[in-house]
């Protein structure tokens, strides 16, 4: 897979003026969009069927319907707050003590031969956001979309161990982090803050990043 091409296949945005979460605190939304050469129903099945999710994403258990409770192995849990097959769904996203919200929308194009997926994750502006900015969650979702892209193409995703140890993963994370930094600035965030937060995000996803970057003459 051309991971550089995958970085460019995703459009990213950061929205400042969003509806606050249920606790009434300020929030930000990160928005990812990618187009897939597959019908809406195929993409819907890929992002909602437990068997498919276990292949490209993670094992998901629970009641995957309106008002049902779900749990992602090793990750978040929450409640299905909206379900509109095959157009989209929304979830509460509970990770530790942080509650955020995820919405996925699917839109058909080219006589349903192509599907645009939009993923919107709304976070509270808390200490974690102030330190890492949009890239902390954004790069994670970027990596998730790698799995979906490969799955829809009928190709297996690399094992987590092989991926984590690869130079391709480091380069992908660095490029994606840069794109989230730029999206934050374009969305009206303070540029100095966005650059500092972006560096922290890159360092989180790429241990030893400064030494690695210096060795490449950056």
VOPAGU-2260 file (C-alpha; in pm, 1 decimal, decimal comma):
REM VOPAGU-2260
SITE   aa  ch    i         X         Y         Z
SITE  UNK   A    0       0,0       0,0       0,0
SITE  UNK   A    1     120,5     351,2     -81,1
SITE  UNK   A    2      85,7     510,8     261,0
SITE  UNK   A    3     185,5     853,4     132,1
SITE  UNK   A    4    -103,4     834,6    -112,2
SITE  UNK   A    5    -332,7     728,5     170,6
SITE  UNK   A    6    -243,0    1041,4     368,9
SITE  UNK   A    7    -345,6    1252,7      72,1
SITE  UNK   A    8    -663,7    1050,2      10,4
SITE  UNK   A    9    -814,2    1183,6     333,0
SITE  UNK   A   10    -936,9    1540,9     373,8
SITE  UNK   A   11    -923,8    1686,3     724,5
SITE  UNK   A   12   -1088,7    1978,1     901,3
SITE  UNK   A   13   -1113,3    2116,0    1252,9
SITE  UNK   A   14   -1436,6    2292,0    1353,9
SITE  UNK   A   15   -1430,4    2538,3    1642,8
SITE  UNK   A   16   -1793,0    2647,3    1636,0
SITE  UNK   A   17   -1963,6    2323,7    1732,5
SITE  UNK   A   18   -2248,2    2237,8    1966,0
SITE  UNK   A   19   -2116,2    2169,5    2314,4
SITE  UNK   A   20   -2125,6    1819,6    2454,0
SITE  UNK   A   21   -2374,4    1719,4    2720,3
SITE  UNK   A   22   -2160,6    1861,4    3001,4
SITE  UNK   A   23   -2193,5    2207,9    2845,6
SITE  UNK   A   24   -1819,4    2261,6    2806,4
SITE  UNK   A   25   -1654,4    2401,0    2489,1
SITE  UNK   A   26   -1582,1    2143,7    2221,4
SITE  UNK   A   27   -1397,2    2095,6    1895,5
SITE  UNK   A   28   -1478,5    1859,3    1610,7
SITE  UNK   A   29   -1227,4    1682,8    1388,0
SITE  UNK   A   30   -1363,9    1579,0    1049,6
SITE  UNK   A   31   -1218,3    1320,3     812,5
SITE  UNK   A   32   -1349,1    1241,0     464,2
SITE  UNK   A   33   -1240,2     965,2     227,6
SITE  UNK   A   34   -1395,2     832,3     -92,5
SITE  UNK   A   35   -1412,0     458,7    -160,5
SITE  UNK   A   36   -1481,3     280,0    -492,1
SITE  UNK   A   37   -1765,9      77,7    -341,4
SITE  UNK   A   38   -2145,3     110,0    -308,4
SITE  UNK   A   39   -2291,9     265,7       4,3
SITE  UNK   A   40   -2438,8     -65,2     122,2
SITE  UNK   A   41   -2097,7    -232,0     100,1
SITE  UNK   A   42   -1934,4      43,4     305,9
SITE  UNK   A   43   -2225,3      43,4     552,6
SITE  UNK   A   44   -2183,6    -330,3     608,7
SITE  UNK   A   45   -1808,9    -285,8     654,9
SITE  UNK   A   46   -1850,4     -21,5     926,6
SITE  UNK   A   47   -2144,6    -179,3    1113,0
SITE  UNK   A   48   -2119,3    -559,9    1093,5
SITE  UNK   A   49   -1925,7    -716,1    1384,4
SITE  UNK   A   50   -1760,8    -973,7    1159,6
SITE  UNK   A   51   -1627,5    -704,3     928,8
SITE  UNK   A   52   -1525,6    -471,3    1211,5
SITE  UNK   A   53   -1323,3    -748,5    1375,9
SITE  UNK   A   54   -1127,8    -790,4    1051,7
SITE  UNK   A   55   -1020,4    -433,5     980,1
SITE  UNK   A   56   -1092,3    -239,6    1301,9
SITE  UNK   A   57   -1129,8    -427,5    1631,8
SITE  UNK   A   58   -1366,7    -674,2    1796,7
SITE  UNK   A   59   -1689,9    -492,4    1884,8
SITE  UNK   A   60   -1950,8    -641,2    2115,0
SITE  UNK   A   61   -2290,0    -529,0    2238,6
SITE  UNK   A   62   -2621,5    -427,2    2088,6
SITE  UNK   A   63   -2540,5    -241,7    1767,8
SITE  UNK   A   64   -2873,9     -68,5    1713,5
SITE  UNK   A   65   -3053,0     246,6    1829,4
SITE  UNK   A   66   -3004,6     299,5    2204,8
SITE  UNK   A   67   -2789,5     -13,4    2223,4
SITE  UNK   A   68   -2468,2     -24,2    2423,2
SITE  UNK   A   69   -2142,6    -127,3    2256,9
SITE  UNK   A   70   -1783,5    -196,8    2362,3
SITE  UNK   A   71   -1468,1    -195,6    2150,6
SITE  UNK   A   72   -1199,3    -433,2    2276,1
SITE  UNK   A   73    -914,3    -232,8    2423,1
SITE  UNK   A   74   -1079,7      96,1    2334,3
SITE  UNK   A   75   -1401,8     289,5    2388,6
SITE  UNK   A   76   -1754,6     198,9    2486,4
SITE  UNK   A   77   -2079,1     390,1    2464,2
SITE  UNK   A   78   -2432,8     409,1    2331,6
SITE  UNK   A   79   -2573,5     418,4    1979,6
SITE  UNK   A   80   -2751,5     754,5    1967,8
SITE  UNK   A   81   -2857,4     754,2    1602,4
SITE  UNK   A   82   -2892,5     487,6    1333,3
SITE  UNK   A   83   -2993,7     560,9     972,9
SITE  UNK   A   84   -2898,6     260,9     755,4
SITE  UNK   A   85   -2727,9     288,8     519,3
SITE  UNK   A   86   -2673,5     663,8     553,1
SITE  UNK   A   87   -2498,1     685,0     886,8
SITE  UNK   A   88   -2494,0     649,1    1262,8
SITE  UNK   A   89   -2383,9     831,4    1576,3
SITE  UNK   A   90   -2235,3     712,2    1905,7
SITE  UNK   A   91   -2133,1     837,3    2242,8
SITE  UNK   A   92   -1762,1     759,1    2278,4
SITE  UNK   A   93   -1656,7     692,7    2635,8
SITE  UNK   A   94   -1286,8     637,7    2700,2
SITE  UNK   A   95   -1187,5     646,3    3064,9
SITE  UNK   A   96   -1354,6     950,1    3215,6
SITE  UNK   A   97   -1371,2    1140,1    2885,9
SITE  UNK   A   98   -1700,7    1137,5    2698,2
SITE  UNK   A   99   -1700,4    1249,9    2336,0
SITE  UNK   A  100   -1921,2    1186,3    2032,6
SITE  UNK   A  101   -1866,4    1015,3    1697,6
SITE  UNK   A  102   -2079,7    1049,2    1385,7
SITE  UNK   A  103   -2033,1     863,1    1056,3
SITE  UNK   A  104   -2213,2     973,3     739,4
SITE  UNK   A  105   -2214,2     790,1     405,7
SITE  UNK   A  106   -2301,3     955,5      75,6
SITE  UNK   A  107   -2338,0     785,9    -261,0
SITE  UNK   A  108   -2183,0     927,2    -577,7
SITE  UNK   A  109   -2141,8     818,0    -940,4
SITE  UNK   A  110   -2463,1     612,1    -945,9
SITE  UNK   A  111   -2376,6     450,2    -611,6
SITE  UNK   A  112   -2047,1     309,9    -743,0
SITE  UNK   A  113   -1852,8     541,4    -512,1
SITE  UNK   A  114   -1913,4     628,5    -147,7
SITE  UNK   A  115   -1787,6     925,9      49,3
SITE  UNK   A  116   -1740,7     851,3     417,6
SITE  UNK   A  117   -1735,4    1139,5     663,2
SITE  UNK   A  118   -1626,0    1075,6    1020,5
SITE  UNK   A  119   -1682,0    1351,7    1273,6
SITE  UNK   A  120   -1545,1    1317,5    1627,9
SITE  UNK   A  121   -1638,2    1590,5    1875,8
SITE  UNK   A  122   -1409,9    1631,6    2177,4
SITE  UNK   A  123   -1427,8    1847,0    2489,2
SITE  UNK   A  124   -1161,3    2116,6    2510,3
SITE  UNK   A  125    -983,9    1959,5    2806,7
SITE  UNK   A  126    -622,3    1925,2    2917,8
SITE  UNK   A  127    -555,2    1650,2    2663,4
SITE  UNK   A  128    -687,1    1862,0    2375,7
SITE  UNK   A  129    -489,1    2164,6    2489,2
SITE  UNK   A  130    -168,7    1960,4    2494,6
SITE  UNK   A  131    -204,8    1751,8    2177,6
SITE  UNK   A  132    -470,1    1924,1    1969,2
SITE  UNK   A  133    -664,7    1750,9    1691,3
SITE  UNK   A  134    -384,9    1517,4    1586,0
SITE  UNK   A  135    -408,8    1293,6    1892,8
SITE  UNK   A  136    -745,5    1158,4    1783,1
SITE  UNK   A  137    -701,8    1247,9    1419,1
SITE  UNK   A  138    -392,9    1038,3    1351,9
SITE  UNK   A  139    -560,1     745,3    1525,7
SITE  UNK   A  140    -859,0     773,0    1294,0
SITE  UNK   A  141    -623,8     810,9     997,4
SITE  UNK   A  142    -468,0     477,4    1087,5
SITE  UNK   A  143    -814,6     326,7    1126,0
SITE  UNK   A  144    -901,9     435,4     772,3
SITE  UNK   A  145    -598,8     243,2     646,1
SITE  UNK   A  146    -767,0     -74,1     768,6
SITE  UNK   A  147   -1098,1      15,3     604,8
SITE  UNK   A  148    -927,7     104,8     277,0
SITE  UNK   A  149    -747,3    -229,5     266,7
SITE  UNK   A  150   -1060,7    -421,8     368,7
SITE  UNK   A  151   -1271,5    -270,3      91,6
SITE  UNK   A  152    -993,3    -349,5    -154,2
SITE  UNK   A  153    -994,2    -712,9     -42,1
SITE  UNK   A  154    -647,2    -690,4     112,7
SITE  UNK   A  155    -538,4    -779,8     467,8
SITE  UNK   A  156    -407,6    -512,3     698,5
SITE  UNK   A  157     -59,8    -560,0     850,2
SITE  UNK   A  158     -35,5    -696,8    1201,2
SITE  UNK   A  159     -14,1    -437,4    1476,3
SITE  UNK   A  160     337,4    -557,0    1562,7
SITE  UNK   A  161     466,5    -532,2    1205,0
SITE  UNK   A  162     297,6    -197,0    1151,2
SITE  UNK   A  163     425,6     -42,4    1475,3
SITE  UNK   A  164     782,4    -145,3    1396,4
SITE  UNK   A  165     782,4     -21,0    1036,7
SITE  UNK   A  166     932,4     295,0     895,2
SITE  UNK   A  167     616,6     333,6     688,2
SITE  UNK   A  168     413,1     373,8    1008,5
SITE  UNK   A  169     648,8     643,2    1138,0
SITE  UNK   A  170     637,2     835,3     811,1
SITE  UNK   A  171     259,0     800,3     789,5
SITE  UNK   A  172     207,8     926,6    1143,8
SITE  UNK   A  173     440,3    1221,7    1087,6
SITE  UNK   A  174     268,3    1323,7     763,4
SITE  UNK   A  175     -79,6    1281,4     909,8
SITE  UNK   A  176      17,7    1483,4    1217,8
SITE  UNK   A  177     139,7    1763,1     990,6
SITE  UNK   A  178    -192,6    1761,8     805,9
SITE  UNK   A  179    -383,0    1792,1    1135,7
SITE  UNK   A  180    -160,2    2080,6    1238,9
SITE  UNK   A  181    -243,4    2255,8     912,8
SITE  UNK   A  182    -614,9    2178,7     952,4
SITE  UNK   A  183    -611,7    2333,0    1299,9
SITE  UNK   A  184    -453,1    2651,2    1167,9
SITE  UNK   A  185    -696,7    2665,6     875,3
SITE  UNK   A  186    -980,6    2615,5    1123,3
SITE  UNK   A  187    -882,6    2927,8    1313,3
SITE  UNK   A  188    -672,9    2786,0    1596,8
SITE  UNK   A  189    -368,9    2977,2    1717,9
SITE  UNK   A  190     -78,2    2888,4    1488,7
SITE  UNK   A  191     189,1    2872,1    1758,8
SITE  UNK   A  192     -28,7    2644,2    1969,1
SITE  UNK   A  193    -115,4    2424,5    1669,3
SITE  UNK   A  194     250,9    2374,7    1581,0
SITE  UNK   A  195     349,1    2292,6    1939,1
SITE  UNK   A  196      58,0    2051,4    1979,6
SITE  UNK   A  197     139,7    1894,6    1644,0
SITE  UNK   A  198     498,1    1828,5    1750,6
SITE  UNK   A  199     374,2    1660,5    2068,9
SITE  UNK   A  200     134,1    1444,6    1869,3
SITE  UNK   A  201     409,2    1336,0    1631,2
SITE  UNK   A  202     640,4    1255,1    1920,4
SITE  UNK   A  203     363,9    1045,8    2079,3
SITE  UNK   A  204     302,8     837,9    1768,9
SITE  UNK   A  205     668,5     823,5    1660,7
SITE  UNK   A  206     894,2     758,8    1964,8
SITE  UNK   A  207    1235,6     909,6    1904,5
SITE  UNK   A  208    1084,8    1134,7    1637,5
SITE  UNK   A  209    1327,3    1426,3    1687,3
SITE  UNK   A  210    1629,2    1203,4    1644,5
SITE  UNK   A  211    1463,6    1031,8    1349,2
SITE  UNK   A  212    1377,9    1365,1    1186,4
SITE  UNK   A  213    1729,8    1499,3    1240,7
SITE  UNK   A  214    1881,0    1192,5    1076,5
SITE  UNK   A  215    1679,7    1275,4     764,7
SITE  UNK   A  216    1813,1    1629,2     760,3
SITE  UNK   A  217    1484,3    1792,0     860,1
